[in-house]
Structure formats: C-alpha cells, structure tokens
Amino acid sequence: MIQPSTTTVTLTADRDWLASRHGTDSTETITLDLAKLTKSTHYVEPTAAGPRGFVRSGVPVGRITASGLYGAYDPGANDGRQVLAGLVYAEAAFTSGQTKIPAALFWHGTVKAAKIPGGIDVTKIAANPAGAQIRFLAVS
C-alpha cells in the first residue's frame, strides 16, 4: 500500500536590511542566474537534509545585458551587473540542479547598508537612469 505524504517548506524572510516599507508594494519579477551568485554569501545550497536552497533576501543584483538574467551586483563588472538594479526582496527558493531562479526585485526605497548580505560599498554605486532608486542609510 502506498501512503501519500505532504511536506511544506516555509521560509521566513530576514529583511533586517529594509529601513522602511516604501517600495515593497511595487517589486518586479526577475530571474536570477545562480552561476553569478556566491554560495554561502548570496545563497544557501540544497542538501539531503534540506532539499530546497534559497537566495538570501537583500542580495544586491544587476541585470546581465547578454542574457537578461540577474546576478550579484559588481561595480567592477562589464556585463551589466555594474549597474545596481536593486535587491532580492524575499528569499527565493530553488531545488538542486536549478540554475535560473525566479525572484522579486526591490528597486526603490530605503535600506540599511550595513545589513546587506555580503556587504555593499555604497561609494561605488554609480547613478544610472536604468539603475535602482535606493537610498542607503549608514545605520545598523
């Protein structure tokens, strides 16, 4: 006899980087390229004990020009990721073998710079009309 079972996975968003709710009602849907993120810094990998991994909330991302996908923001990049598009708004779950991950993009609002996963040097963010409209606060 086969006994069906159901498993529920719940992720609780750690958004201590968020300084206000402004902008949280108008996120955009994006697709992340897992190869352009760093394990342990930007995401938690799936394991046998936890079959779902997740990209951390608050990871700064830029749009890769050639693919249209998003990867970790890098002011020294030359593939489009040098323009800060915004931050991953909520943890984005994925399974083993998945390389493209749907996520929500927080592109305008107020953020606590010291709470960004992996850190961010706000002095290197260049203003760009296609970039995020985020005000970074120096509070923790």
Long-range contacts (C-beta under 8 A, 24 or more apart in sequence): 9-52, 9-93, 11-54, 11-90, 11-91, 11-93, 13-57, 13-90, 13-91, 14-56, 14-57, 14-58, 14-91, 15-57, 15-58, 15-89, 15-90, 16-112, 16-115, 17-57, 17-58, 17-87, 17-111, 17-112, 17-115, 17-116, 17-117, 18-58, 18-106, 18-109, 18-110, 18-111, 18-112, 19-109, 19-110, 19-111, 19-112, 19-137, 19-139, 20-109, 20-110, 21-109, 22-108, 22-109, 22-110, 23-106, 23-107, 23-108, 23-109, 23-110, 24-89, 24-106, 24-109, 26-108, 27-89, 27-104, 27-105, 27-106, 27-107, 28-86, 28-104, 28-105, 28-107, 29-102, 29-103, 29-104, 29-105, 30-61, 30-63, 30-69, 30-70, 30-85, 30-102, 30-103, 30-104, 30-105, 31-68, 31-69, 31-70, 31-100, 31-101, 31-102, 31-103, 32-61, 32-69, 32-70, 32-71, 32-88, 32-92, 32-100, 32-101, 32-102, 32-103, 33-64, 33-67, 33-69, 33-70, 33-71, 33-99, 33-100, 34-94, 34-98, 34-99, 34-100, 34-101, 35-71, 35-99, 36-64, 36-69, 36-70, 36-71, 36-72, 36-81, 37-71, 37-72, 38-72, 38-118, 41-117, 41-118, 42-72, 42-117, 42-118, 43-94, 46-94, 46-95, 46-96, 51-95, 51-96, 52-93, 52-94, 52-95, 53-93, 53-94, 53-95, 53-96, 54-91, 54-92, 54-93, 54-94, 55-88, 55-91, 55-92, 55-94, 55-101, 55-103, 56-88, 56-91, 56-117, 57-87, 57-88, 57-89, 57-90, 57-91, 57-117, 58-87, 58-88, 58-111, 58-115, 58-116, 58-117, 59-87, 59-88, 59-116, 59-117, 59-118, 60-84, 60-86, 60-87, 60-116, 60-118, 60-120, 61-85, 61-86, 61-87, 61-88, 61-105, 63-130, 69-100, 70-103, 70-105, 72-118, 73-120, 75-121, 75-124, 75-125, 75-126, 82-126, 83-126, 83-128, 83-130, 83-131, 84-125, 84-128, 84-131, 84-132, 84-134, 85-130, 85-131, 85-132, 86-132, 86-134, 87-111, 87-116, 87-132, 87-134, 106-134, 107-132, 107-133, 107-134, 108-132, 108-133, 108-134, 109-134, 109-135, 110-134, 110-135, 110-136, 110-137, 111-135, 111-136, 111-137, 112-136, 112-137, 112-139, 112-140, 113-137, 113-138, 114-138, 114-139, 114-140, 115-140
